Amino acid sequence: MTRNKFITKAPIEWENIVDTMSDKERLRLQQELERLSERAGMLAGYLEERQGYGYGDRGHANAVKRANKIGKIIHVKAFGYNAFYKLPL
């Protein structure tokens, strides 16, 4: 099952879906969802810097720095990976 189809399912359906997946499929889906979460957080941080809410557009360079910082925070704190592990961008 693709991540796009899976995330539209209600949590009550997850057990039945996961039970039909192989270990390899579960790992692949987990990794895809982690990358998607990191990217979504990074993009949100980038857009926050660029929209200029309260302080004006801070430009691309500052927005990229913020995006990378948020990506690392998600990678380390939300998923528990080592801070020195290369981000899967």
One Martini backbone bead per residue (centre of mass of N, CA, C, O) as a GRO file, in nm:
protein
   89
    1MET     BB    1   0.098   0.035   0.021
    2THR     BB    2   0.063   0.353  -0.003
    3ARG     BB    3   0.097   0.639   0.173
    4ASN     BB    4  -0.155   0.788   0.058
    5LYS     BB    5  -0.356   0.562   0.132
    6PHE     BB    6  -0.287   0.517   0.432
    7ILE     BB    7  -0.342   0.819   0.548
    8THR     BB    8  -0.664   0.792   0.482
    9LYS     BB    9  -0.688   0.611   0.710
   10ALA     BB   10  -0.809   0.494   0.983
   11PRO     BB   11  -0.674   0.388   1.275
   12ILE     BB   12  -0.862   0.132   1.296
   13GLU     BB   13  -0.727   0.010   1.015
   14TRP     BB   14  -0.419  -0.043   1.062
   15GLU     BB   15  -0.393  -0.332   1.165
   16ASN     BB   16  -0.498  -0.482   0.912
   17ILE     BB   17  -0.289  -0.367   0.719
   18VAL     BB   18  -0.022  -0.443   0.866
   19ASP     BB   19  -0.078  -0.755   0.881
   20THR     BB   20  -0.039  -0.775   0.548
   21MET     BB   21   0.251  -0.693   0.582
   22SER     BB   22   0.567  -0.686   0.540
   23ASP     BB   23   0.857  -0.595   0.679
   24LYS     BB   24   0.958  -0.440   0.431
   25GLU     BB   25   0.703  -0.265   0.390
   26ARG     BB   26   0.705  -0.129   0.666
   27LEU     BB   27   0.980   0.006   0.644
   28ARG     BB   28   0.929   0.169   0.388
   29LEU     BB   29   0.687   0.329   0.499
   30GLN     BB   30   0.824   0.454   0.741
   31GLN     BB   31   1.044   0.608   0.580
   32GLU     BB   32   0.853   0.776   0.405
   33LEU     BB   33   0.702   0.919   0.642
   34GLU     BB   34   0.948   1.052   0.766
   35ARG     BB   35   1.032   1.219   0.520
   36LEU     BB   36   0.765   1.370   0.493
   37SER     BB   37   0.769   1.503   0.772
   38GLU     BB   38   1.032   1.657   0.740
   39ARG     BB   39   0.954   1.818   0.485
   40ALA     BB   40   0.703   1.957   0.598
   41GLY     BB   41   0.849   2.107   0.825
   42MET     BB   42   1.050   2.256   0.648
   43LEU     BB   43   0.844   2.408   0.472
   44ALA     BB   44   0.705   2.558   0.703
   45GLY     BB   45   0.958   2.714   0.791
   46TYR     BB   46   1.015   2.852   0.525
   47LEU     BB   47   0.738   3.000   0.498
   48GLU     BB   48   0.757   3.162   0.757
   49GLU     BB   49   1.000   3.336   0.659
   50ARG     BB   50   0.860   3.436   0.381
   51GLN     BB   51   0.585   3.571   0.484
   52GLY     BB   52   0.641   3.781   0.729
   53TYR     BB   53   0.524   3.742   1.011
   54GLY     BB   54   0.592   4.048   1.179
   55TYR     BB   55   0.894   4.086   0.985
   56GLY     BB   56   0.907   3.992   0.716
   57ASP     BB   57   1.091   3.899   0.461
   58ARG     BB   58   1.396   3.699   0.513
   59GLY     BB   59   1.455   3.508   0.294
   60HIS     BB   60   1.609   3.234   0.164
   61ALA     BB   61   1.854   3.184   0.351
   62ASN     BB   62   1.695   3.191   0.620
   63ALA     BB   63   1.487   2.973   0.540
   64VAL     BB   64   1.688   2.739   0.506
   65LYS     BB   65   1.795   2.739   0.792
   66ARG     BB   66   1.523   2.679   0.924
   67ALA     BB   67   1.458   2.419   0.776
   68ASN     BB   68   1.706   2.259   0.876
   69LYS     BB   69   1.648   2.283   1.175
   70ILE     BB   70   1.373   2.143   1.171
   71GLY     BB   71   1.461   1.878   1.043
   72LYS     BB   72   1.649   1.798   1.277
   73ILE     BB   73   1.443   1.800   1.504
   74ILE     BB   74   1.262   1.583   1.389
   75HIS     BB   75   1.474   1.360   1.351
   76VAL     BB   76   1.560   1.352   1.658
   77LYS     BB   77   1.294   1.392   1.839
   78ALA     BB   78   1.064   1.232   1.691
   79PHE     BB   79   1.263   0.968   1.590
   80GLY     BB   80   1.554   0.928   1.748
   81TYR     BB   81   1.796   1.021   1.604
   82ASN     BB   82   2.097   1.095   1.537
   83ALA     BB   83   2.245   1.405   1.498
   84PHE     BB   84   2.479   1.281   1.287
   85TYR     BB   85   2.282   1.190   1.097
   86LYS     BB   86   2.198   1.184   0.785
   87LEU     BB   87   1.977   1.341   0.610
   88PRO     BB   88   1.695   1.227   0.407
   89LEU     BB   89   1.677   1.442   0.128
   0.00000   0.00000   0.00000
